[in-house]
Each structure stands twice: as C-alpha cells, then as structure tokens.
C-alpha cells in the first residue's frame, strides 16, 4: 500500500509546494475536503475523470501518515 505514496508529489512550483496528486495541481487537502463533504470516491472520479481511485486512496494514506506523527520517510 505504501507505493500509493508515490502518487503524492511535492514541488515548490506547483500549488505553493503543497502535497498534490501526481503533479496535477490537485492538492491532497482538496481531495480530503471532497470526502469530508460526503462525496464518495466514485462521485469524485465521475466529476473529475482525470483522478483515479488510487489517487483518492493515496490522499487518505498521506493524511493518515501526516497525523500519525510518523515521517513520510518512515512510511516508505
């Protein structure tokens, strides 16, 4: 499952260095906002077909690691 983290990229030239999905200017926080608003993975993908199920899972995995206190290096 940790290979999902490879979908999360951080580039200072994209979205001010926020973690995004595959350099596509989709910040992880936006994915989490959609999920917390009650959207399902299927609804997100239907509305935004450039996203994949694995992108949503990667955002959740990234968030879990971020709040766990572990570093991303430890997770990989």
LINTARA-V455858 format. One record per residue. N is the residue number from 1. RES is the residue in one small letter. PHI is phi as a letter, one per 20 degrees, with the letter a starting at -180 (NA if undefined). BURIAL is 1 if it has 24 or more other ideal C-beta (glycine too) atoms within 12 Angstrom, else 0. Layout:
# LINTARA-V455858
N&RES&PHI&BURIAL ; N&RES&PHI&BURIAL
This chain:
# LINTARA-V455858
1&x&NA&0 ; 2&x&f&0 ; 3&x&f&0 ; 4&x&f&1 ; 5&x&f&1 ; 6&x&f&0 ; 7&x&f&1 ; 8&x&e&1 ; 9&x&c&1 ; 10&x&c&0 ; 11&x&c&0 ; 12&x&g&0 ; 13&x&e&0 ; 14&x&c&0 ; 15&x&l&0 ; 16&x&l&0 ; 17&x&n&0 ; 18&x&f&1 ; 19&x&f&1 ; 20&x&c&1 ; 21&x&e&1 ; 22&x&l&1 ; 23&x&l&0 ; 24&x&e&1 ; 25&x&m&0 ; 26&x&d&1 ; 27&x&f&1 ; 28&x&g&1 ; 29&x&f&0 ; 30&x&f&1 ; 31&x&f&1 ; 32&x&f&1 ; 33&x&f&0 ; 34&x&f&1 ; 35&x&f&0 ; 36&x&f&0 ; 37&x&e&0 ; 38&x&o&0 ; 39&x&f&0 ; 40&x&e&0 ; 41&x&g&0 ; 42&x&f&0 ; 43&x&f&0 ; 44&x&f&1 ; 45&x&f&0 ; 46&x&f&0 ; 47&x&f&0 ; 48&x&c&0 ; 49&x&f&0 ; 50&x&f&0 ; 51&x&e&1 ; 52&x&c&0 ; 53&x&g&0 ; 54&x&f&0 ; 55&x&f&1 ; 56&x&f&1 ; 57&x&f&1 ; 58&x&f&1 ; 59&x&f&1 ; 60&x&f&1 ; 61&x&f&1 ; 62&x&f&1 ; 63&x&f&1 ; 64&x&f&0 ; 65&x&f&1 ; 66&x&f&0 ; 67&x&e&0 ; 68&x&f&0 ; 69&x&n&0 ; 70&x&e&0 ; 71&x&e&0 ; 72&x&f&1 ; 73&x&f&0 ; 74&x&f&0 ; 75&x&f&0 ; 76&x&e&0
